Amino acid sequence: MIAIDVSDNVIAVVGAEEYILKSGSLAGLGWVKHFREVPSRRKRAYLRAFPRRYSKVLNYLKVSRITKDITEIDKLLCSLRPKLAIIDDRIFNRVKYEHKVKESAVKASHLKKLILLADNLANYFRIILKERPKEFNDELGRLTK
């Protein structure tokens, strides 16, 4: 399973095996919230804690990538051939992969965690790119695979 989220011009791709998503392996994701739902007074702290928290989840993920190029998404999906690609509604029509579903149509809670991880990763890198662009590549090396 793969979730793809867009935040401005940053695209995050996060994927995991379905059995990992359904098992208790990712049960410790209570900290993951949709970035818009984090109160403004807590956003800085949330962002500061994100790399540490996400790096603990990274071992369970099959893919964790950041890109700015939509054609790279198509190539990645063709090479990985996931059972399902959950695509942000804003780019759904631009992704050519056949086994895809709009993010807004997903109801399963185990898939929503994957969507939230992609959302958080995209937002984190959007903010890094905007506020601390010199750190962007270092962070890519730590939080992607």
N, C-alpha and C positions, 0 to 999 in steps of 0.2 A: 504494500500500500504506500502511496506517495501523496503528500499534500504540497500544493504549490500556492504561495501567497505573494501578493504584490504590495509594496509600500513605496509610494512615489515611483522612483525608477529602479528600485532594488527588488529582485525576485528571489525568494527563498524556496528551496526544495528540501523537504524532510521526508524520509521514508523509513519504514520498518516492516518487518515480517508481521503478518496478521496474528500469528500465535503470540508474538511479543506484546502486541497491542491488547490482546484479550486476556493475557496472563497477568499476574500481579507484578510483573517486572517493572512496569511503569506506574505502579500504584502511588508512588511518592511524588506525583505530579500535582498535588494540591496547590502548590504555589503558582502554577500556570494559570494566568488570567488573560482574557482578551485585553490588549493594551489600552483600548478605549475605556474599559471598565476599571482600570487602576485609578484611584483618586489622584488628582493632580499633585497634591502635597506628598504623595508617595512614589510618584513616577521616577524621580532621581534615584531613590533607594532601590526600587525594583530593577532599574537598569544597571546599577552598580552590582547587584547580586546576580544578575542574569548570567554572565559568563561562568561563574563558579557553579551555579545550579545546572546550567545547560551542559557543562562538561561532564557532569555525573550521568546524564542521560545519553550522552554521545555514544557510549559503548553499546547501547541497545539499538542504535539506529543503523540502518543499512546505508543511508545516504544523508548527507547534510551539506548543502551547497548554497552558494550565493552567486547570482549573476545579474547582469543588466540587459542581457540579450535573449530575447524570446526564442530565437532559432536554436540557441544552446539547449533550451528546455526540450524542444522536439528531439534533438539528437540524444539527449540524456534518457528520455523516455523510450526511445527506440532501442537503446543499448540495454537498459534495465528490464524492459518489458514487464512493468508491474501489473498485478491483477486488476488494480484500480488506481486511477489518478484523480485526486480531488483537486479541482482547479478553481482558483479565485474567479468569481463571476466576471470581473473586469477583463480578464484575458481568456476566458473560456473559449470563445470563438476563434481565437488566434492559435490555439494549441491544436495540433492535428492528430494527436493520439486517439485511437478508437475507443479504448476502455476508460472513458472519463466521465466525471459527474461534476456538476456545479457545487461549489462549496455550500451554497445556501440550501441545497437539497438534502444534505447529509443529516441524518437523525441519530445514528448510532453513537453512543457515548465514547466507545473506544476509538472511533475515528475522529471525534471532536477534539480529543487530546492531541492527536497528530496535527490537526488543523491549527490548534492553539500554539503548538510548538513552532510551526511554520510562520504563523503570524508574529510571534515574539521574535523569531530570528530575523525576519524581514524588517521589523521595526527597529530592532537593536542596530542592525547594520545601516539602516537609513539614517539614524541619529549619529552613529559613528562617522559616517561619510560626511554629514553636514557639519558636525561640531568638532571632530578630531580626525580629519582625513589622513593625517600622517600615520595614525594607528590602524587604519583600515586593513592593510595587508597583514599586520601582525595578528589582528583578531581573526582574520580569515584562516590563518594557519592553525589557530587554537580551536576554532569552533566548527570547522568544516572537514569533510573527508570524502 
